[in-house]
Amino acid sequence: MRHLPSLTRLVLLPLAASSSGVDYHKLPTDPVFPGPWDQYIKAPANKSFITPARFWKVEGNVTTPSVGLGLRGLEHSYDRGVLIGEGGLLTVEFEENIGGRVCFEVVSVRDEPILNLAYSESPSFAGRQSDATNEDEWDLPLPFHLGNRTGPLCVGPEFNRGAFKYLTLYIDDIPVLEALGRPDSGAAAEQEVLGLGRSSPHVSGERQPYSKPSVGIAQIWVNCTSFPSQKNGRAYTGYFYSSSDLLNRIWYAGAYTLQLSTIDPSEGSALIPVNRYIDHNMSPPGSWYSNFTVAKGTVVTTDGAKRDRLVWPGDMYIAIPGIAVSSYDMLAVRNALNVVYEHQYDDGSLPYAGPPLGYRGEFSDTYHLHTLLGTYDYVLYSGDIAWLRKRWPAYQRALRVSVAKVDKRYNLMHVSSPLDWNRHGMQGHNIEASAILHMVLTRSVELASWLYDNGYDAQAKEEEWVHVARTLELGIRQLYCDDTGLYSDNLSDRRCSARGRVEPQDGNSWALIAKMHGRGSTVPARVSRALRARWNAFGAPAPEFPNVMSPFASAFELQAHGAAGDADAAVELMLLMWGHLLNGEGFTNSTLAEGFRVDGDPHYPAYPVPSRNSHAHGWAAGPTAALFRDVLGVRLLGPGGETWRVQPALTKWLGWTRGGFAVGRGDLEVMLWRVVRVAEGSATATKGVIAVVRGPEGTRGRFSWGGLRGDGGDGNDFVVEMGGGQTRAWVRLESGNGSDERFVTEELDVPDRIWELREGGETWYKQRIPYGADEALVYDDSFQAPVMEERGPGVVNWKALTEGYIDTRSRW
C-alpha cells in the first residue's frame, strides 16, 4: 500500500517548462509582489542603522534637545544631542520591537563615565534592569565603560540583544565620600564578568569622591543582525492584503516575528544557568550573552528573538509554513532541522532542543514528533528531495521510537516524558501526542512516495504506518466526551469520568488537524463549536495549562476550525486573540508574544518572572500561514509546489482579500472579492464572490469551491483542474432558484491584467467585470463585517498559578 485512502493526490500530466522562482540560497533584494500592502511591513529599511522614535522617560540629571525625538517642555537644552550626568536616566522607545548591537555617537565625556544599558521588549518592564532571558527576576544591565573615548562606539558583539523596544541609559550616583564605596545598583560590579571591563581599567570603586561623570550623545542607533540571509529585510517573497486593517497587521507582525527570530548561528543564547552544568561558569545571576554557536551555517531559525535564541522543534510546525509564505528563508529552516538530526540520541530519539540544551538527554515525545512534521514542511515548500534522502534513515529511526510507544491494549501512544510546551499532564495515554503521531504517520507515507517518485528506494513500512494510524483512531475515540463534544486529555486522571477531567485545547485541535474523522462525522463541527464557546475577551484559553493563553496551542486551534470547515471561527479567533497581542497593554504593537495570562496581562504563566515572556516568539506566528491555508485556501500538495490546491473561504469578516507567495518553481497568487450581479434597468442584484487564481508555470493545480462538510466546505462541490502559468477566474453566485443548490459557480473570461493595481493600488477589487449580454459584476459596497461578540475577561486562579510555577520549574 502506497497511500492512505483518505489522501488525495493529483494525477500528474505532462508539465510545461518551469518558470524561474525564488532561490533560497540567494534571496531577492526587492519584494516579489510590491504593492500598497508594503505599508504593513515592520522590518526596517536599513537594518544597520535603526534609530529611536521618541524619548519615553527622563529622570534626574539629563539635558535633551529642545526639539527632536518628540520630547517637549524641558527647562534646558543641549544643542549637541543628549547630555546624561550622574544620576540621570533616559529611556528611548523604538518604533518597532527590534534587536541588535547598540551604538552611540559620543561627542563628550567627563570623568570617565560608565553608561549603563537596560533593555525591555515591553513597556511594562522598561527601567534600570533588563527584562529576563533566564530564570532570574531580571537580566543585569550592561555597563559600558566609555573612559575618555568619543566618536562612534558600540557594545561588543557578545551583547547583541535579541529583541527590545525600550532602551534605558543611565549613570549611577557617585557617593560623595569615598568610604561609602561603590553604588548599590550592582551594574558596575559585574563589569568584568560581563566582558566590557577590558575596554577600561577603571571601575566605580576607583573613582574620585567628587567626580561628576557625564556623557554627551549625538546619536543612538542599533545595528540589527537578525535575518542575515536578507540584504533587504523588506524584500518579502509573499504578501497578504485584505479589507481588515487588523488582519493585515497580524499577518505582517507574524512575518516580522519570524524574521527577528532568524539569526546568525554564532549569536545564539549562552543560557548561563544551563551551561553551568557543562562549563562550570561563575557568571553571576542575571548575566547573559549572545555568543553561543547554536547551529552550523550562516543562518538559523530559532524559537524567539530575545529568548531562547536556539533551535526548538516545537516552534517549527508553526514557523516553517509562516517563513515559507513570507520570506522563504528555507536555508534557515534546513539548518535548524540539521541541528536536531545531528544530535539524535543513540536510541533514535531526537533532542528536546538544540545546543546548548540536549547534553543531559532532554527529550519530549511531542517535540520529537514536531521535528518529523518540520521535515515534511521543509521538503513540501523547498522541494529539497536530496536533503530528505540524506535524512531519511534518521527520520525512520525516530519514527520507530514513537511507533514503539503505541500501547496495543488501549491503542494510544503512551507518553514517557512530561516535557512539552510547558503544559501540564503530559505523561500517560495522551491525546495530543497520539493525534500528532497519527498526522506524522500519514505524512510519512507522503514523504516515502516523494522519494519513490524521484527514483529512490525509500524502504518505507507504509502498510505498518497506515495500520498504526488506524489503530490510533480507535484509541482516540475512547477519549471523546459526548456530553461536552470535546476530547479528554488522557485515560487516567484527566479522562471524561475523572474528577480532574481536562479537555485540552491542544489535543482537541490535533484530533481535527489529523483528519481522522469520516465524511459523515459530526464530531469535527461539535469540537469546533465547543472550542469557540470557551473563548473569553482575549481569545482561547488552554485548560491543560491553567491561566494560560497560548498562541502556540491557539495556532493549532486555528487549524482545527479550518479542518472543521469553519473558517469564520478561525478568522474571528485571529482578530480576537492576535488583535490583543498587537493592541493590548504591555505588548509591542509589532511582534507576537509567547503567551499571556487569561485576564489579558502580558505575564505568561509558564514563568514566575513576568519579564521573562518573549515578545517575539516564532510559535506565535500561526496566522501568517493560516490566512493562506484557510482564507485564500492555498495548500501545496507536492514537493516544491509541483502540485497544489486552492479552496478559498472569504469568510463573513472580509469584503476582499488577495495574497501570494513564491517558491522555487514560481509564484502562486489568489484574489477574492464580494460582488453583486447587476443588470441594466433591474432593481434586483444577486450577491456572489469572485476568485482569481494563478500558479507557477510547470505545475498542476486544483481549484475547488465548497467541498464536503467537515473539510472546509458546505456541501456544494465545484472542482476543476488547472495548469500553472494560467490566470483563471470564477464567480460563485447565490442561486436564488429555490433548489437545494445554494450557489452557482461559473468561470469568467478575464485578462492577465486583472492583477494590476489601479488608482493608487487601493481599488483593484472595484473593477467592473462584464457578465453576459447586458450584465456586470461589481463590488458589493453594502458589505459590512459583523460586530464581534461581547465576551468577558478570563479569571485568574491564583492558587493554580503558583502551583504551575512550581510544576514548571521542577522539570529542570
LOVODREN-123380 format. One record per residue (C-alpha): x negated, y, z negated; residue in one letter. Coordinates in steps of 0.1 Angstrom, whole numbers, padded with zeros to 4 digits, always signed. Example, Ala and Ser with C-alpha at 12.3 -4.5 7.8 and 13.67 -1.06 7.14 Angstrom:
BEGIN
-0123-0045-0078a-0137-0011-0071s
//
This chain:
BEGIN
+0000+0000+0000m-0015+0033+0010r+0010+0059-0004h+0038+0063-0030l+0071+0060-0012p+0081+0095-0026s+0051+0112-0009l+0058+0130+0023t+0031+0130+0050r+0034+0148+0083l+0027+0129+0115v-0005+0144+0129l-0001+0154+0165l-0030+0164+0187p-0043+0197+0174l-0055+0228+0192a-0090+0241+0186a-0092+0255+0151s-0095+0293+0146s-0122+0309+0125s-0112+0311+0089g-0130+0321+0057v-0164+0306+0048d-0165+0305+0010y-0203+0304+0012h-0202+0339+0026k-0170+0357+0015l-0158+0386+0036p-0167+0422+0027t-0134+0436+0039d-0098+0425+0030p-0085+0398+0053v-0050+0413+0050f-0054+0451+0045p-0022+0469+0036g-0002+0490+0011p-0005+0462-0014w-0041+0471-0019d-0029+0497-0043q-0024+0470-0069y-0059+0456-0068i-0077+0461-0101k-0112+0452-0090a-0135+0483-0089p-0145+0498-0055a-0181+0499-0068n-0187+0473-0095k-0222+0485-0102s-0210+0520-0114f-0178+0519-0133i-0172+0550-0154t-0148+0556-0183p-0114+0571-0175a-0110+0591-0207r-0121+0598-0243f-0099+0576-0266w-0111+0586-0300k-0135+0611-0315v-0147+0612-0351e-0172+0633-0370g-0203+0648-0355n-0195+0646-0318v-0196+0675-0293t-0179+0670-0260t-0174+0690-0228p-0146+0715-0229s-0134+0698-0197v-0137+0663-0183g-0126+0628-0193l-0092+0641-0202g-0100+0654-0237l-0089+0689-0246r-0088+0712-0277g-0123+0706-0292l-0138+0735-0310e-0172+0732-0295h-0186+0722-0261s-0218+0707-0249y-0224+0716-0213d-0247+0687-0205r-0223+0659-0214g-0216+0644-0249v-0237+0650-0280l-0234+0624-0307i-0250+0632-0340g-0254+0615-0374e-0221+0601-0385g-0204+0608-0351g-0182+0583-0333l-0169+0583-0298l-0146+0557-0282t-0141+0558-0244v-0114+0540-0225e-0119+0525-0190f-0090+0524-0166e-0090+0486-0165e-0104+0457-0185n-0140+0454-0172i-0172+0436-0180g-0210+0440-0176g-0240+0459-0189r-0235+0493-0204v-0258+0521-0191c-0264+0557-0201f-0279+0588-0185e-0296+0601-0217v-0305+0638-0214v-0317+0645-0250s-0328+0626-0282v-0337+0638-0316r-0354+0618-0344d-0353+0585-0325e-0316+0577-0328p-0301+0543-0329i-0269+0543-0309l-0245+0515-0320n-0222+0500-0294l-0190+0481-0302a-0167+0466-0276y-0130+0457-0275s-0106+0445-0249e-0075+0455-0269s-0068+0490-0283p-0058+0472-0315s-0094+0464-0323f-0114+0493-0309a-0137+0507-0336g-0171+0502-0353r-0171+0464-0349q-0168+0444-0317s-0139+0420-0311d-0148+0384-0319a-0162+0358-0295t-0168+0332-0322n-0152+0321-0355e-0164+0352-0374d-0140+0381-0380e-0160+0404-0358w-0189+0404-0334d-0218+0426-0346l-0221+0460-0330p-0251+0463-0307l-0278+0487-0320p-0295+0504-0291f-0329+0519-0302h-0334+0549-0280l-0367+0561-0295g-0379+0591-0276n-0366+0579-0242r-0344+0598-0219t-0331+0591-0184g-0311+0561-0172p-0311+0534-0199l-0292+0501-0200c-0287+0474-0226v-0306+0442-0220g-0291+0415-0196p-0286+0392-0225e-0260+0416-0238f-0238+0416-0208n-0204+0419-0224r-0179+0398-0205g-0148+0419-0210a-0139+0452-0226f-0117+0482-0220k-0128+0502-0250y-0165+0511-0258l-0173+0527-0291t-0206+0546-0296l-0217+0559-0330y-0247+0568-0351i-0248+0558-0387d-0250+0583-0415d-0286+0585-0428i-0289+0587-0466p-0304+0620-0478v-0326+0602-0504l-0350+0575-0491e-0343+0554-0522a-0308+0548-0510l-0322+0525-0483g-0305+0515-0451r-0269+0524-0442p-0244+0497-0451d-0229+0491-0416s-0253+0462-0410g-0258+0472-0374a-0294+0483-0376a-0303+0455-0400a-0296+0429-0373e-0315+0448-0346q-0345+0425-0343e-0323+0394-0344v-0302+0407-0316l-0333+0413-0295g-0333+0450-0288l-0358+0458-0316g-0387+0451-0293r-0380+0484-0275s-0389+0504-0305s-0409+0497-0337p-0387+0519-0358h-0357+0508-0379v-0335+0529-0401s-0353+0520-0433g-0384+0537-0420e-0365+0570-0413r-0374+0602-0430q-0347+0611-0455p-0339+0644-0439y-0339+0632-0403s-0309+0642-0382k-0308+0618-0352p-0287+0627-0322s-0284+0617-0285v-0271+0637-0256g-0254+0616-0229i-0246+0630-0195a-0231+0598-0181q-0218+0564-0192i-0213+0536-0167w-0211+0498-0165v-0228+0475-0141n-0203+0447-0136c-0220+0413-0127t-0187+0393-0125s-0176+0377-0093f-0211+0376-0079p-0200+0359-0046s-0181+0391-0036q-0201+0421-0025k-0168+0439-0023n-0145+0428-0052g-0115+0443-0034r-0120+0422-0003a-0093+0397-0011y-0086+0368+0012t-0049+0368+0001g-0022+0392-0008y+0013+0393-0023f+0038+0422-0019y+0075+0424-0029s+0103+0447-0038s+0094+0442-0075s+0066+0465-0086d+0062+0445-0118l+0058+0412-0099l+0032+0428-0077n+0012+0439-0107r+0015+0404-0122i+0001+0388-0091w-0029+0411-0089y-0035+0410-0126a-0039+0373-0123g-0062+0376-0093a-0084+0401-0112y-0084+0380-0144t-0098+0351-0123l-0124+0374-0108q-0136+0387-0142l-0138+0350-0154s-0161+0341-0125t-0197+0348-0135i-0234+0342-0127d-0241+0308-0144p-0271+0323-0162s-0248+0347-0180e-0227+0322-0200g-0220+0324-0236s-0246+0311-0260a-0219+0302-0286l-0242+0307-0315i-0223+0286-0341p-0221+0256-0317v-0257+0259-0306n-0269+0259-0342r-0263+0222-0343y-0288+0218-0314i-0314+0246-0317d-0310+0253-0354h-0310+0290-0347n-0309+0315-0376m-0288+0342-0358s-0265+0359-0383p-0227+0356-0384p-0212+0377-0356g-0242+0376-0333s-0236+0370-0296w-0255+0365-0264y-0246+0362-0227s-0277+0344-0216n-0269+0306-0217f-0270+0288-0183t-0237+0270-0181v-0239+0257-0145a-0262+0253-0115k-0259+0276-0085g-0252+0313-0081t-0216+0315-0093v-0191+0295-0115v-0156+0300-0127t-0151+0299-0165t-0122+0299-0188d-0125+0335-0199g-0144+0367-0193a-0152+0376-0229k-0148+0341-0243r-0159+0314-0239d-0178+0321-0206r-0183+0284-0200l-0165+0257-0180v-0133+0244-0195w-0115+0218-0173p-0081+0227-0187g-0081+0261-0171d-0089+0246-0137m-0054+0233-0130y-0041+0269-0132i-0072+0287-0120a-0082+0268-0088i-0050+0275-0068p-0050+0311-0080g-0086+0316-0068i-0078+0299-0035a-0049+0323-0026v-0067+0355-0038s-0105+0355-0035s-0112+0320-0021y-0143+0317-0042d-0143+0279-0039m-0181+0278-0044l-0174+0289-0080a-0149+0261-0083v-0172+0235-0069r-0200+0245-0092n-0176+0242-0122a-0165+0208-0113l-0201+0197-0107n-0209+0207-0143v-0183+0183-0157v-0192+0154-0134y-0229+0158-0141e-0223+0155-0178h-0200+0124-0176q-0204+0102-0206y-0218+0066-0202d-0183+0051-0207d-0169+0071-0178g-0152+0098-0200s-0155+0134-0189l-0165+0161-0214p-0140+0184-0231y-0160+0213-0217a-0193+0221-0201g-0225+0232-0218p-0232+0243-0245p-0204+0220-0255l-0205+0183-0248g-0236+0174-0267y-0217+0159-0296r-0194+0138-0274g-0164+0162-0274e-0136+0146-0255f-0099+0154-0247s-0076+0129-0229d-0057+0157-0212t-0087+0179-0202y-0103+0147-0188h-0073+0144-0166l-0074+0181-0157h-0108+0176-0142t-0093+0150-0119l-0064+0174-0109l-0090+0201-0103g-0108+0177-0080t-0077+0173-0059y-0070+0210-0057d-0106+0219-0048y-0105+0194-0019v-0070+0205-0009l-0079+0241-0005y-0116+0237+0006s-0113+0206+0028g-0147+0195+0014d-0144+0158+0021i-0182+0154+0019a-0182+0165-0017w-0153+0142-0025l-0171+0113-0010r-0201+0121-0033k-0179+0124-0064r-0156+0095-0056w-0174+0068-0077p-0175+0091-0108a-0138+0100-0102y-0127+0064-0101q-0148+0056-0133r-0130+0085-0150a-0096+0074-0138l-0102+0039-0152r-0107+0054-0186v-0072+0068-0186s-0055+0039-0170v-0070+0016-0196a-0052+0036-0223k-0017+0028-0209v-0001+0007-0236d+0018-0021-0219k+0040-0025-0250r+0055+0009-0246y+0045+0019-0210n+0029+0051-0222l-0006+0064-0224m-0020+0061-0260h-0039+0092-0267v-0070+0088-0288s-0083+0124-0290s-0065+0152-0309p-0081+0178-0286l-0060+0196-0260d-0053+0234-0257w-0052+0237-0295n-0016+0224-0296r-0006+0200-0324h+0004+0164-0324g-0017+0151-0295m-0026+0116-0307q-0004+0085-0301g+0020+0078-0273h+0023+0113-0260n+0045+0126-0232i+0022+0154-0219e-0008+0131-0214a+0014+0103-0199s+0031+0127-0174a-0003+0143-0164i-0017+0108-0158l+0013+0100-0136h+0005+0130-0114m-0032+0121-0113v-0023+0087-0101l-0001+0099-0072t-0027+0124-0062r-0054+0098-0064s-0035+0079-0037v-0036+0110-0015e-0073+0116-0021l-0080+0080-0011a-0060+0085+0021s-0080+0116+0030w-0112+0096+0026l-0099+0068+0047y-0087+0093+0074d-0122+0107+0075n-0139+0073+0082g-0149+0064+0046y-0140+0033+0027d-0125+0048-0004a-0125+0014-0022q-0093+0025-0040a-0070+0004-0060k-0039+0021-0047e-0015-0006-0054e-0026-0006-0090e-0023+0031-0092w+0013+0030-0078v+0022+0003-0103h+0008+0022-0133v+0027+0053-0122a+0059+0034-0120r+0052+0019-0154t+0047+0054-0169l+0080+0065-0155e+0097+0037-0175l+0079+0047-0207g+0086+0084-0204i+0123+0077-0202r+0122+0064-0237q+0113+0099-0249l+0144+0116-0234y+0168+0131-0260c+0202+0131-0243d+0218+0154-0270d+0195+0183-0260t+0185+0174-0225g+0148+0175-0233l+0120+0150-0239y+0105+0144-0273s+0067+0146-0279d+0059+0110-0288n+0073+0077-0300l+0064+0082-0337s+0067+0113-0360d+0079+0137-0332r+0104+0114-0314r+0141+0121-0308c+0153+0104-0341s+0125+0117-0363a+0129+0143-0390r+0099+0161-0374g+0113+0159-0339r+0094+0181-0314v+0105+0188-0278e+0073+0202-0263p+0071+0229-0237q+0041+0213-0220d+0054+0177-0220g+0088+0186-0207n+0073+0208-0180s+0049+0180-0169w+0078+0155-0167a+0092+0177-0139l+0060+0186-0123i+0051+0149-0119a+0083+0144-0098k+0092+0111-0114m+0129+0115-0111h+0150+0102-0083g+0170+0124-0059r+0203+0120-0076g+0190+0125-0111s+0205+0154-0131t+0176+0153-0156v+0154+0179-0139p+0182+0205-0139a+0191+0197-0175r+0155+0201-0187v+0151+0233-0167s+0182+0248-0183r+0173+0237-0218a+0138+0252-0215l+0153+0285-0203r+0177+0285-0232a+0148+0287-0257r+0133+0319-0243w+0130+0350-0266n+0124+0386-0257a+0088+0379-0248f+0090+0347-0229g+0089+0309-0235a+0077+0296-0269p+0058+0264-0273a+0074+0243-0301p+0044+0219-0301e+0023+0248-0314f+0045+0268-0339p+0044+0306-0335n+0026+0305-0301v+0035+0320-0268m+0011+0303-0244s+0007+0315-0208p-0010+0281-0202f+0019+0260-0212a+0043+0286-0197s+0025+0283-0164a+0034+0246-0165f+0070+0257-0172e+0069+0280-0141l+0061+0249-0120q+0088+0229-0138a+0116+0253-0129h+0103+0253-0093g+0103+0215-0093a+0139+0215-0106a+0150+0238-0077g+0154+0269-0099d+0130+0295-0085a+0153+0321-0101d+0143+0309-0136a+0106+0308-0126a+0106+0344-0115v+0126+0355-0144e+0100+0340-0168l+0072+0358-0149m+0090+0391-0153l+0097+0384-0190l+0065+0369-0203m+0038+0382-0180w+0055+0415-0180g+0049+0416-0217h+0013+0405-0212l+0008+0436-0190l+0031+0462-0207n+0031+0450-0243g+0014+0470-0270e-0022+0458-0276g-0027+0443-0242f-0050+0457-0214t-0024+0465-0187n-0048+0450-0162s-0057+0414-0171t-0039+0385-0187l-0044+0372-0222a-0050+0337-0236e-0018+0339-0256g+0001+0358-0282f+0025+0354-0312r+0062+0347-0309v+0070+0382-0321d+0050+0398-0293g+0020+0407-0313d-0014+0402-0294p-0027+0379-0322h-0030+0344-0306y-0022+0320-0335p-0048+0294-0324a-0073+0315-0344y-0071+0331-0378p-0091+0361-0364v-0067+0382-0343p-0095+0400-0323s-0108+0366-0310r-0080+0365-0284n-0093+0365-0249s-0075+0392-0229h-0089+0379-0195a-0083+0342-0195h-0081+0321-0164g-0053+0298-0177w-0030+0329-0179a-0031+0335-0142a-0003+0310-0133g+0020+0334-0114p-0007+0341-0088t-0003+0307-0073a+0033+0301-0084a+0046+0331-0063l+0032+0314-0032f+0044+0280-0042r+0079+0288-0054d+0090+0321-0037v+0071+0322-0004l+0073+0284-0006g+0038+0277+0008v+0021+0244+0000r-0009+0228+0016l-0004+0191+0022l-0037+0181+0038g-0074+0189+0030p-0083+0224+0040g-0047+0231+0051g-0047+0208+0081e-0011+0202+0073t+0012+0225+0053w+0048+0232+0044r+0069+0264+0039v+0101+0261+0019q+0109+0297+0007p+0133+0309-0020a+0137+0347-0021l+0155+0344-0055t+0180+0368-0069k+0153+0391-0082w+0139+0402-0048l+0151+0422-0018g+0120+0414+0002w+0086+0399-0001t+0056+0389+0020r+0022+0373+0014g-0005+0353+0029g-0039+0337+0023f-0068+0325+0043a-0086+0291+0041v-0114+0277+0062g-0091+0269+0091r-0075+0304+0093g-0046+0324+0079d-0011+0313+0066l+0014+0341+0062e+0051+0344+0053v+0077+0372+0052m+0112+0372+0037l+0138+0399+0035w+0175+0402+0030r+0197+0412+0060v+0232+0418+0070v+0246+0409+0104r+0264+0439+0118v+0284+0443+0150a+0293+0474+0169e+0327+0487+0157g+0331+0460+0130s+0337+0468+0093a+0325+0434+0080t+0290+0422+0076a+0276+0388+0069t+0247+0386+0045k+0215+0365+0050g+0178+0361+0047v+0151+0362+0074i+0119+0342+0071a+0089+0347+0094v+0060+0322+0093v+0027+0317+0110r-0001+0292+0102g-0037+0286+0111p-0044+0276+0146e-0052+0239+0150g-0029+0228+0121t+0006+0214+0118r+0033+0227+0095g+0069+0222+0085r+0094+0249+0077f+0124+0240+0057s+0153+0258+0041w+0174+0243+0014g+0163+0207+0006g+0176+0182-0017l+0188+0193-0052r+0160+0189-0077g+0134+0195-0051d+0137+0233-0046g+0170+0235-0027g+0207+0235-0028d+0216+0205-0006g+0217+0223+0027n+0189+0209+0047d+0171+0227+0076f+0138+0213+0087v+0116+0220+0117v+0081+0211+0127e+0058+0238+0139m+0023+0242+0151g-0003+0266+0137g-0012+0298+0156g+0025+0305+0163q+0048+0331+0148t+0083+0317+0143r+0113+0332+0125a+0147+0320+0113w+0177+0337+0098v+0199+0320+0072r+0234+0335+0072l+0263+0328+0049e+0287+0306+0070s+0320+0322+0059g+0339+0295+0077n+0353+0276+0047g+0333+0245+0054s+0311+0226+0030d+0281+0242+0045e+0274+0275+0027r+0248+0286+0052f+0240+0285+0089v+0203+0287+0100t+0192+0298+0134e+0158+0305+0150e+0151+0341+0161l+0130+0352+0191d+0106+0376+0176v+0073+0391+0189p+0040+0388+0171d+0040+0425+0163r+0068+0418+0138i+0039+0415+0113w+0028+0451+0119e+0032+0477+0092l+0054+0506+0101r+0058+0542+0088e+0030+0540+0063g+0035+0503+0057g+0065+0505+0035e+0094+0497+0058t+0084+0467+0078w+0115+0449+0064y+0138+0476+0077k+0132+0469+0114q+0164+0462+0134r+0164+0426+0148i+0187+0421+0179p+0212+0392+0173y+0235+0380+0200g+0250+0402+0227a+0261+0432+0206d+0250+0425+0171e+0219+0431+0150a+0203+0421+0117l+0194+0450+0094v+0180+0452+0059y+0206+0448+0032d+0203+0482+0014d+0231+0472-0010s+0208+0447-0028f+0200+0453-0065q+0181+0430-0087a+0202+0418-0117p+0198+0431-0152v+0176+0410-0173m+0194+0391-0200e+0191+0405-0236e+0171+0383-0259r+0159+0388-0294g+0122+0385-0305p+0108+0353-0319g+0105+0349-0357v+0071+0341-0372v+0069+0311-0395n+0041+0324-0417w+0036+0292-0436k+0032+0272-0403a+0009+0300-0390l-0016+0294-0419t-0014+0257-0416e-0020+0260-0379g-0053+0278-0386y-0065+0251-0409i-0055+0223-0384d-0072+0240-0355t-0105+0248-0373r-0108+0213-0388s-0111+0198-0354r-0145+0212-0350w
//
